[in-house]
Amino acid sequence: MKLAQLFGKNQLDEMQERTMLTIESRGFWLVWSLLLVVLLGEGLLGFTMREMAGTWAVFMISCVYIVAACLRAGLWSRNIKATIGANLIGSLIAGAVVGVFAFIKMSAYDAPLSIMLAGAGIAAGTTFVLALVVLQLCSAVYKKRHEQLENEFDKEEKDD
Protein backbone atom coordinates (compact mmCIF):
# COMPACT_ATOMS: atom_id res chain seq x y z
CA MET A 1 0.00 0.00 0.00
CA LYS A 2 1.32 3.42 -0.92
CA LEU A 3 1.75 6.05 1.74
CA ALA A 4 -0.47 8.45 -0.23
CA GLN A 5 -3.33 5.94 -0.07
CA LEU A 6 -2.93 5.54 3.67
CA PHE A 7 -2.97 9.31 4.22
CA GLY A 8 -5.34 10.18 1.37
CA LYS A 9 -6.96 13.51 0.69
CA ASN A 10 -8.36 15.73 3.40
CA GLN A 11 -11.60 14.25 4.74
CA LEU A 12 -12.65 17.31 6.73
CA ASP A 13 -15.12 19.99 5.72
CA GLU A 14 -14.31 23.67 6.37
CA MET A 15 -15.81 23.76 9.86
CA GLN A 16 -14.02 20.57 10.89
CA GLU A 17 -10.78 21.90 9.42
CA ARG A 18 -11.13 25.09 11.48
CA THR A 19 -11.83 23.03 14.62
CA MET A 20 -8.80 20.83 13.91
CA LEU A 21 -6.57 23.89 13.51
CA THR A 22 -7.81 25.25 16.85
CA ILE A 23 -7.11 21.92 18.57
CA GLU A 24 -3.63 21.73 17.05
CA SER A 25 -2.87 25.33 18.04
CA ARG A 26 -3.97 24.79 21.63
CA GLY A 27 -1.98 21.56 21.75
CA PHE A 28 1.16 23.33 20.56
CA TRP A 29 0.83 26.12 23.14
CA LEU A 30 0.04 23.61 25.90
CA VAL A 31 3.19 21.62 25.15
CA TRP A 32 5.24 24.83 24.80
CA SER A 33 4.00 26.11 28.17
CA LEU A 34 4.65 22.80 29.89
CA LEU A 35 8.19 22.66 28.48
CA LEU A 36 8.82 26.16 29.83
CA VAL A 37 7.50 25.18 33.27
CA VAL A 38 9.63 22.02 33.25
CA LEU A 39 12.75 24.00 32.28
CA LEU A 40 12.14 26.57 35.03
CA GLY A 41 11.47 23.83 37.57
CA GLU A 42 14.57 21.86 36.59
CA GLY A 43 16.64 25.03 36.78
CA LEU A 44 15.38 25.81 40.27
CA LEU A 45 16.01 22.23 41.38
CA GLY A 46 19.65 22.49 40.34
CA PHE A 47 19.64 20.32 37.23
CA THR A 48 22.72 20.76 35.06
CA MET A 49 22.47 22.00 31.49
CA ARG A 50 23.46 18.53 30.32
CA GLU A 51 20.45 17.07 32.15
CA MET A 52 18.14 19.70 30.69
CA ALA A 53 19.58 19.57 27.14
CA GLY A 54 16.84 17.47 25.55
CA THR A 55 14.00 19.54 26.97
CA TRP A 56 15.84 22.76 26.14
CA ALA A 57 16.47 21.64 22.54
CA VAL A 58 12.80 20.77 21.94
CA PHE A 59 11.70 24.05 23.52
CA MET A 60 14.11 26.15 21.45
CA ILE A 61 13.29 24.33 18.20
CA SER A 62 9.60 25.05 18.79
CA CYS A 63 10.40 28.72 19.56
CA VAL A 64 12.50 29.18 16.43
CA TYR A 65 9.90 27.40 14.31
CA ILE A 66 6.93 29.47 15.48
CA VAL A 67 8.82 32.77 15.12
CA ALA A 68 10.18 31.91 11.66
CA ALA A 69 6.81 30.62 10.42
CA CYS A 70 4.94 33.69 11.67
CA LEU A 71 7.47 36.11 10.21
CA ARG A 72 7.45 34.27 6.89
CA ALA A 73 3.66 34.51 6.79
CA GLY A 74 3.73 38.18 7.77
CA LEU A 75 1.92 37.54 11.06
CA TRP A 76 2.66 39.09 14.46
CA SER A 77 -0.07 38.43 17.01
CA ARG A 78 -3.84 38.35 17.34
CA ASN A 79 -3.89 40.72 20.30
CA ILE A 80 -0.59 42.63 20.36
CA LYS A 81 0.62 45.16 17.80
CA ALA A 82 4.25 45.28 16.72
CA THR A 83 5.06 48.56 18.48
CA ILE A 84 7.95 49.74 20.61
CA GLY A 85 5.58 50.03 23.59
CA ALA A 86 4.46 46.43 23.34
CA ASN A 87 8.07 45.32 22.88
CA LEU A 88 9.12 47.30 25.96
CA ILE A 89 6.41 45.67 28.06
CA GLY A 90 7.32 42.20 26.78
CA SER A 91 10.99 42.85 27.49
CA LEU A 92 10.20 44.13 30.99
CA ILE A 93 8.20 40.98 31.72
CA ALA A 94 11.02 38.77 30.44
CA GLY A 95 13.57 40.71 32.48
CA ALA A 96 11.43 40.51 35.63
CA VAL A 97 10.94 36.74 35.26
CA VAL A 98 14.66 36.16 34.74
CA GLY A 99 15.53 38.52 37.62
CA VAL A 100 13.24 36.67 40.03
CA PHE A 101 14.54 33.31 38.78
CA ALA A 102 18.16 34.44 39.26
CA PHE A 103 17.40 35.78 42.76
CA ILE A 104 15.77 32.49 43.80
CA LYS A 105 18.60 30.47 42.25
CA MET A 106 21.28 32.54 44.04
CA SER A 107 19.48 32.29 47.37
CA ALA A 108 20.41 28.60 47.44
CA TYR A 109 24.08 29.62 47.82
CA ASP A 110 23.56 31.75 50.94
CA ALA A 111 25.06 34.78 49.25
CA PRO A 112 24.65 38.19 50.90
CA LEU A 113 21.45 40.00 49.96
CA SER A 114 23.35 42.76 48.16
CA ILE A 115 25.11 40.21 45.94
CA MET A 116 21.84 38.42 45.19
CA LEU A 117 20.11 41.71 44.31
CA ALA A 118 23.03 42.84 42.14
CA GLY A 119 23.18 39.50 40.34
CA ALA A 120 19.43 39.42 39.80
CA GLY A 121 19.51 43.03 38.58
CA ILE A 122 22.29 42.28 36.10
CA ALA A 123 20.45 39.19 34.85
CA ALA A 124 17.19 41.12 34.55
CA GLY A 125 18.83 44.07 32.81
CA THR A 126 20.70 41.89 30.35
CA THR A 127 17.56 39.93 29.56
CA PHE A 128 15.57 43.14 29.11
CA VAL A 129 18.09 44.54 26.61
CA LEU A 130 18.47 41.29 24.67
CA ALA A 131 14.72 40.70 24.54
CA LEU A 132 14.09 44.26 23.37
CA VAL A 133 16.71 43.99 20.62
CA VAL A 134 15.32 40.65 19.40
CA LEU A 135 11.72 41.89 19.52
CA GLN A 136 12.62 45.07 17.64
CA LEU A 137 14.49 43.09 14.98
CA CYS A 138 11.58 40.67 14.61
CA SER A 139 9.16 43.60 14.49
CA ALA A 140 11.13 45.20 11.65
CA VAL A 141 11.23 41.92 9.72
CA TYR A 142 7.49 41.44 10.31
CA LYS A 143 6.62 44.93 9.08
CA LYS A 144 8.75 44.51 5.95
CA ARG A 145 7.31 41.08 5.18
CA HIS A 146 3.73 42.20 5.91
CA GLU A 147 4.09 45.15 3.55
CA GLN A 148 5.62 42.89 0.89
CA LEU A 149 2.71 40.45 1.12
CA GLU A 150 0.16 43.29 1.05
CA ASN A 151 1.80 44.73 -2.08
CA GLU A 152 1.73 41.31 -3.77
CA PHE A 153 -1.96 40.96 -2.90
CA ASP A 154 -2.77 44.43 -4.22
CA LYS A 155 -0.86 43.70 -7.43
CA GLU A 156 -2.80 40.45 -7.94
CA GLU A 157 -6.10 42.27 -7.38
CA LYS A 158 -5.20 44.89 -10.00
CA ASP A 159 -4.28 42.15 -12.49
CA ASP A 160 -7.69 40.49 -12.07
Number of C-alpha atoms within 10 A of each C-alpha: 5 7 7 8 8 8 9 9 8 7 9 11 9 9 9 11 13 12 13 13 12 12 11 12 11 12 12 14 12 12 13 17 13 13 17 16 12 15 19 13 12 16 17 15 11 11 12 10 13 8 12 14 12 11 15 17 11 12 19 15 10 16 13 10 12 13 14 14 12 13 20 14 13 19 15 17 9 6 6 9 12 18 12 13 10 14 21 18 13 16 23 19 16 19 25 19 16 22 25 16 18 21 21 14 16 19 15 11 9 9 11 10 12 9 14 20 18 13 16 24 19 16 20 25 19 15 21 23 16 15 20 22 15 13 20 17 11 17 19 15 15 21 16 14 17 18 13 13 15 13 12 12 12 11 11 10 9 8 7 5
